[in-house]
């Protein structure tokens, strides 16, 4: 196993469905232009409330991208 070096970036995904869906949206969208994403860490979760109901989620992630050799 070789040693790896990672770069961290921050993404914020949003969804009207759930916090999990917000995470998936952020990773899928970023995956269209970024390579070598290997892990993520949720650093913040926010929501929007209307009429006592959660109507929107925002999730901020740290994403680790492996630097190519």
C-alpha positions, 0 to 999 in steps of 0.5 A, spaced: 500 500 500 502 506 498 502 513 501 497 518 499 496 525 499 489 528 499 486 535 498 480 538 502 474 542 499 468 544 501 461 543 498 454 544 500 448 540 497 441 542 498 435 538 497 427 538 499 427 531 500 432 529 506 439 531 508 442 524 505 439 526 499 443 533 499 449 529 500 448 525 494 446 531 490 453 535 492 457 529 491 454 527 484 454 534 481 461 535 484 463 528 481 461 531 474 468 535 474 472 533 479 476 526 480 479 522 485 474 523 491 475 518 496 471 520 502 467 526 505 465 528 512 459 532 514 461 539 518 454 542 518 447 541 517 441 546 516 434 546 514 429 551 512 422 551 516 415 553 513 409 552 517 412 548 522 415 543 517 422 542 514 421 544 507 429 544 505 435 541 507 442 544 506 448 540 508 456 542 508 461 537 507 469 536 507 471 532 501 478 529 500 480 528 493 487 524 492 492 527 489 495 523 483 502 521 483 
